[in-house]
Each structure stands twice: as structure tokens, then as C-alpha cells.
Amino acid sequence: MSIQRATAHSIETTNLADLLERVLDKGIVIAGDIKIKLVDIELLTLQIRLVICSVDKAREMGMDWWTNNSMISSHSNERIPEDSVASIEDRLRKIESALQV
């Protein structure tokens, strides 16, 4: 009596777009530590943490540092109020006059 087993082969092809979508949806963390020691004295420690994910996933994880960063926030293009500029100029004049004594 011979039993034949059917071998099931699962062939999945994943293109780059599918892979990128999965990584951005789930997120990936790459971590590493580099330590430089000389005679059991630690001279330098580098801790590297790299997180690759979508913006939505980052916000879900509580990593939304870019929202308050004035260099990349959409509010960074706002102009400084004129009264603030006048106040700064006034303070600068006082400092300059004090330095000329």
C-alpha cells in the first residue's frame, strides 16, 4: 500500500511596494549599541535606535516630535509680531548703549 502525499508549494511573490506598505504599516525597529573600551574603561558608547514606520503609526506610538518643531512645522512661516520686534530692538539699543560706557 503506497500513500502518496501531495506536496503543497506556496509561492508568494512580494514586490517592493507590498513590502514597503507592510513595513510602514507595522513599523520596524533597528537597534544597536557600540561601546569603545580601553583597559576596561569605557571611552565611548553609541546607542543607535532607528524606527521606520508611517506617520500615522508613529503618532499611534506617541512619536510626533515634528508637530512642535518650529523648523519643519507649517507654523514656522508665520511672521514675528511687530510689537515683539520693537521690544527686541529696544532691548538691543539698551545693551549697545551700556557696552559703549
C-alpha positions in Angstrom: 0.0 0.0 0.0 1.6 3.2 -1.2 0.4 6.5 0.1 1.2 9.4 -2.0 1.5 12.7 -0.3 0.8 15.8 -2.3 3.4 18.4 -1.6 1.9 21.8 -1.4 4.1 24.6 -2.5 3.2 28.0 -1.5 4.7 30.5 -3.9 4.2 34.1 -2.8 5.7 36.9 -4.7 6.1 40.1 -3.0 7.0 43.2 -4.8 8.8 46.2 -3.3 5.6 48.2 -3.0 3.9 45.5 -0.9 6.9 45.1 1.3 7.2 48.8 1.9 3.5 49.0 2.7 3.8 46.3 5.3 6.9 47.9 6.9 5.2 51.3 7.1 2.0 49.8 8.4 3.6 47.7 11.1 6.8 49.5 11.7 10.3 48.2 12.1 12.9 48.9 14.8 16.6 48.5 14.3 18.7 48.9 17.5 22.4 48.6 18.2 25.0 49.6 20.8 28.6 50.4 20.1 31.0 50.6 23.0 34.6 51.5 22.8 36.7 50.4 25.8 40.3 50.7 26.7 41.7 48.6 29.6 38.1 48.2 31.0 37.5 51.9 30.8 34.5 52.8 28.7 35.5 55.7 26.4 32.5 56.0 24.2 29.0 54.5 24.0 26.8 55.0 21.0 23.2 53.8 21.2 21.5 53.7 17.8 17.8 53.4 17.5 16.1 53.5 14.1 12.4 53.3 13.7 10.9 53.1 10.2 7.1 53.4 10.0 4.4 55.6 8.6 3.5 58.9 10.1 0.2 57.5 11.4 1.9 54.6 13.1 4.5 57.0 14.6 1.7 59.1 16.1 0.0 55.9 17.4 3.2 55.1 19.2 3.5 58.6 20.6 6.4 59.7 18.4 5.2 63.0 17.0 8.1 65.3 17.7 7.8 67.0 14.3 4.5 68.6 15.2 6.1 71.0 17.7 9.4 71.6 15.8 9.4 75.2 14.5 11.9 74.3 11.8 9.5 71.9 10.0 6.1 72.9 11.2 3.7 74.7 9.0 3.6 77.5 11.6 7.2 78.3 11.0 6.3 80.6 8.2 4.4 82.9 10.5 5.9 86.4 10.9 7.0 87.7 14.3 4.6 90.3 15.6 5.7 93.9 15.2 5.5 94.7 18.9 7.9 91.8 19.6 10.3 93.2 17.0 10.1 96.7 18.5 10.7 95.2 22.0 13.8 93.3 20.8 15.2 96.4 19.1 14.6 98.4 22.2 16.5 95.9 24.4 19.3 95.8 21.8 19.7 99.6 21.9 19.9 99.5 25.7 22.6 96.7 25.6 24.6 98.6 23.0 24.5 101.8 24.9 25.5 100.0 28.1 28.5 98.5 26.3 29.7 101.9 25.0 30.3 103.2 28.5 
